[in-house]
Amino acid sequence: MGGKYIYIGYILGDSNPVTSINFVAYDGAQSNPPSGWQWTGQDLKQGAGGKYIYMIWKNGESSKKPITALQLLVTNQSTQPAIAEYEAINQDLNQGAGGPYIWPYYSTTISMQQKEEAILAKA
């Protein structure tokens, strides 16, 4: 196991909010996001082996609430547990690399300012 340290950043504000987010896994590197989605093109597991995983998002969808918080849960559980006030995104961010599962979640009700951020050590 190994790989690069990859960070997910965010900007607080009301201008052009992210309204949809997902993570997609591929067997090989990709050069374009799925149709209708945006991305940075960064493989979130660069150098760690297994699947190539990308974060994708959409902005400003009028029918959706802005995403206000993200959460990553590192666990040995192979099924994604529920977290109050968060929606699960059904994609293990560590797929194929061995080690713990990394389950992503998002919220449209929790504010990032109210949430205590934590950095979890690599297993």
N, C-alpha and C positions, 0 to 999 in steps of 0.2 A: 504494500500500500504506500501511497505517497501522493504526489501531485502538487500543483501550485496552490497557493492561498488565493481564493477568489472572494471578493467582497461585493455584496449587493448594497447599493446606495440609494438614497431617496432625497427628494427635495420637497419641503413642505410648502403649501400654497394652494390657491384656488384656481390658478391658470392651467388649463388643459390637463385635467386630472386623469390618472390611470383608472380605467373602469373595468378592465378585464385583464387577468394575468393567468398564465399557464406555464408549465414546464413540459418540454417534449424531449423524448429520447430517440436516438438514432444509432444504427450500427456503425456509421461512419461520419466523418466531418461534413457539415453542410455549409453552403455558401450563401443561401438565401433563406429568410424566414418563411413559414407557411403563409399562403395568400391572405392578405388582410391584416396581418400581424406585424409588429415591429420587434426588433431585437438589437443587441449589440454585436451578435455573432460570436460571443465568447462561450466556449465550451466550459460549463461549470465544473467539470471533472478533469480539466486539462492535466495530463500526466499521471492520472490516478488509475487508468485502465477502465475496462467495462464500456458501458454505453457513453455516447456523446450526448450531453444534456444541455439544453438551451432554455433560458427564460425568455418568454415572449409576452407581449402586452398590447393592449389597445387603449387609446385615449379618447376621452370626450364623447362616449356613447350616451346619447340623450336619455335612453331608456334604463340606464344603469347608474347606481350610486358610485361615487368615487371610492377607490380602495384607500383606506386610511392606515392600515397596519399589515405587516408581514410577520410571520412566525415560522421558525424552523425547529422541528423537534427531532433530536437525535435519540434513538431508542433501539433496542434489540427486538421490538415487536414487529412482526411481519405484516400485521394489519394495522392500518392507520387509526389511532384512537381519536375520539372526538375531543375538541377543545372548545369550551363555552365561548360564544360570540365570534368564533372563527369558522370559516368555510375551508374544508379540506381540499387540497389539490392532489389528486390521486397519482402521484409520480414520486417514486423513491429517488432522491437526488444522488444516491450512492449506488444506483443499479449497476450490477455487474462488477463492482470493484472489490467486493468483500467488505467485511466490517459492518458497523451498525447501519440501520436504516435512517435516512434523513427525510422526514416528511414535511412538506411545505403547507402553509395555511395563509389565508388572508382574511381581513375583516373590513367591513364598511361602517362599523360602529365604534371601534376602539381607536383612540387617538394615539399616534406614535409618541406624543409628548407625555402621555399618561403611563405609558408602558415602560417598564424598566428593561433596558437592553442587556443582554448577557452574551458573552462569548464562550462557547463551549470548546474545550480542548479536543483535538483529534484523538480518536480511540486508538 
